[in-house]
Amino acid sequence: MIKKTLLLALPFALSACGSPQESDEPAADANADTNEVWDSATLVVGENGMQKRFGDAVGHANFGDSRESADKLLEVAFETAPEQSSNEECGAGPMDFSGVGPLQVAYQDDRFVGWFLRASDDVMTIDGVQPGVTKLSELKQQFQVREIDSTLPGEFEFTTSQYGTIRGFSEADEITALQAGMSCFFR
């Protein structure tokens, strides 16, 4: 009897909690920031891969997708074929790479597994974070940042607005590079 009473009362108790207060202002600000990123970025990188906006549509390559689809997105975004290379001696095992400008994309077994971004004016995260533009002190004000004790100097990671993690590197207050997924770093 008690179990039945609890099951009947539970929905009423939960509905009494109410819903979070709604505010039009934060949503408008978030949309404005996102639109600004889309308007100024050639390519958007994130904790799960990369994206390119085409009018109202978005093309994307997620980690695990084929090299062909990721390279095609790079070619369309940058209007040039990416340069290809490989490294047999990566800590994670042999890797292949495609690079365009400041962006290097990593592959294993013909699958997209990571990216590495140097200073850039036109490639950024969906949150607008850019190596060479965004300061580490600014990043710390907006996101949860953890400095990593590593053999790689200035290594840190931050939690994005999408609740994923992107790693980065800094010298003093300058963010010099960002990275997500697998990499070819030796620690």
Helices and strands as residue ranges (DSSP letters): H 2-16, H 24-40, E 43-46, E 49-54, E 57-62, H 67-78, E 83-87, E 95-100, E 103-108, E 111-118, E 123-125, H 136-142, E 145-147, E 155-159, E 165-171, E 174-181
